[in-house]
Amino acid sequence: FRRKVGFLLLLLLLPLPPLKTILKRPTTHSTSLISKSLIKLSDDVLVMYHLKSRERGEEYIAVCEEEEGLEKLLLNRETTSLEDVNVLTDLRQLHKSVLLETCKVRFSKDTIHTWVDRSILLILNPFKPLPSTYTPSVMSTIKTSVLSSLHSSKNISKTTPPHVFSISTTAFYACLNTSKNQSILISGESGSGKTVSTSLCLDNLIYLSSPPALNASSLTSRIKSVTKVLESYGNCRTVRNDNSSRFGKLICLSYAEGTITRSKIETYLLEKIRVLGGREEERNFNVFYEWCEYNKRDAGGYRILQ
């Protein structure tokens, strides 16, 4: 039998629901102010306070209407440090400002992965190398953690650290244990790190092939080589990303009894209009500049070099 693990890259634009506010009385113990910021939502202006309890040393978020001051709170205090919140749905109040502040605090500590719930992972682009985050030892640790969760039937987000390897490892073992195809959807804005996350998922899925595929190294090399060709014809520099993918990509890996057997890549939604023209500060597809670099003697006065 053959099964597949595939993942799809798409840009999703989802509208945010309107904010509904419920007022609560403030806490009584003394606090100190860490930061304060204004939040504008539609016609309402709210104030977000990042506070710390002097008695307990705990940090929490309070949001209130500007004219009411801190006397009427919209949120209960959080009982744990925001840096330690691995699962966003564990927060007492799922207010937009609390979610953003939690991600901000974790990001400042180079903690770029956060669970939204048991099947959704939020990754923030650190815009710098984090070599210790994606090592083979991390793959092995997460593999052990996921297997332990599956054997104990526990919620994976409660027992497994938030990581891109956790998603791909869970999909791999779900594929083997249920004999059903699994999908990983990677979406985000331009420059958010979709291409890198895809590459990391591929590396981990091939690593998990058991017994280790004899051609795993060769297969990985071929997949990445094909990816480079696709990037030449489908990527370009934009105002937000120096190597932005202007097409969708579906990668399927086929397994037979836990061993990877083949790979298939499909592409679609190529932004063909870019060939004819675009914004002044953006470039055409990479392949044109690569061709001109290779044929400098014949490139002469081609406008594309500009």
ZIJOJO-V99313 format. One record per pair of residues at least 12 apart in sequence whose ideal C-beta (glycine too) atoms are under 8 Angstrom apart, sorted by the first residue. I is the first residue (numbers start at 1). J is the second residue. If there is no record, write none. Layout:
i/j
I/J
I/J
This chain:
i/j
1/179
1/256
1/257
2/254
2/255
2/256
2/261
3/175
3/176
3/179
3/180
3/181
3/182
3/254
3/255
4/175
4/181
4/182
4/252
4/253
4/254
4/255
5/168
5/171
5/172
5/175
5/181
5/182
5/183
5/184
5/205
5/252
5/253
5/255
6/181
6/182
6/183
6/184
6/250
6/251
6/252
6/253
7/183
7/184
7/185
7/186
7/198
7/201
7/250
7/251
8/183
8/184
8/185
8/186
8/248
8/249
8/250
9/186
9/187
9/194
9/195
9/198
9/245
9/248
9/249
9/250
10/185
10/187
10/248
11/187
11/188
11/189
11/190
12/187
16/96
18/41
18/42
19/41
19/42
19/44
19/95
19/96
21/44
21/46
21/65
21/74
22/74
23/68
23/72
23/73
23/74
24/72
24/73
24/74
24/75
24/76
25/72
25/73
26/62
26/70
26/71
26/72
26/73
27/73
27/77
29/53
29/54
29/55
29/56
30/53
30/54
30/55
31/51
31/52
31/53
31/54
32/51
32/52
32/54
33/49
33/50
33/51
34/50
34/51
34/52
34/59
35/49
35/50
36/48
36/49
36/50
38/66
39/63
39/96
39/97
41/96
44/65
45/65
45/66
46/63
46/64
46/65
46/66
46/74
46/97
47/63
47/64
47/65
47/66
47/70
48/61
48/62
48/63
48/97
48/101
49/61
49/62
49/63
49/64
49/70
50/101
51/77
53/77
58/77
58/78
58/79
58/80
58/81
59/78
59/81
59/82
60/77
60/78
60/79
61/75
61/77
61/78
61/82
61/95
61/97
61/98
61/101
62/74
62/75
62/77
63/75
63/95
63/97
63/98
74/93
74/95
75/92
75/93
75/95
75/98
76/92
76/93
77/92
78/91
78/92
78/98
79/92
82/101
82/102
82/105
82/106
83/105
83/106
83/109
83/111
85/102
85/106
85/114
86/114
86/115
86/157
86/161
86/162
87/114
87/115
87/116
87/117
87/157
87/158
87/162
88/102
88/114
88/115
88/116
88/117
88/122
89/115
89/116
89/117
102/114
103/122
103/124
107/124
107/126
110/126
110/130
112/124
112/125
112/126
112/130
112/133
113/161
113/162
113/163
113/164
114/162
115/157
115/162
117/157
118/155
118/156
118/157
121/162
121/163
121/164
121/166
121/167
122/162
123/164
123/192
123/193
123/197
125/191
125/192
125/193
133/163
134/165
134/200
134/203
136/207
138/163
138/165
139/165
139/169
139/204
139/207
139/208
142/160
142/161
142/163
142/165
142/166
142/169
143/169
143/208
145/159
145/160
145/161
145/166
146/160
146/166
146/169
146/170
146/173
147/173
150/173
150/177
156/170
164/197
164/200
164/201
164/204
165/200
165/204
167/184
167/201
168/184
168/200
168/201
168/204
168/205
168/208
169/204
169/208
171/183
171/184
171/205
172/204
172/205
172/208
175/255
176/255
176/258
184/201
186/198
186/201
189/240
190/238
190/240
190/241
190/244
191/240
191/241
191/244
194/245
195/231
195/243
195/245
198/249
198/251
199/224
199/227
202/220
202/223
202/224
202/251
202/253
203/220
205/253
205/260
206/219
206/220
206/253
206/260
209/255
209/258
209/259
209/260
210/258
210/259
211/258
211/259
213/259
213/260
216/260
219/260
219/263
222/263
223/251
223/263
223/265
226/265
227/265
230/247
230/249
230/265
230/267
231/243
231/245
231/286
232/285
232/286
232/287
232/290
233/285
233/286
233/287
234/246
234/247
234/267
234/270
234/285
235/285
235/286
236/274
236/282
236/283
236/284
236/285
236/286
237/282
237/283
237/286
238/282
239/279
239/281
239/282
243/286
246/270
246/271
246/274
246/285
247/267
247/268
247/269
247/270
247/271
248/267
248/268
248/269
249/265
249/266
249/267
250/265
250/266
250/267
250/268
251/263
251/264
251/265
252/264
252/265
252/266
284/304
288/304
289/304
289/305
292/304
292/305
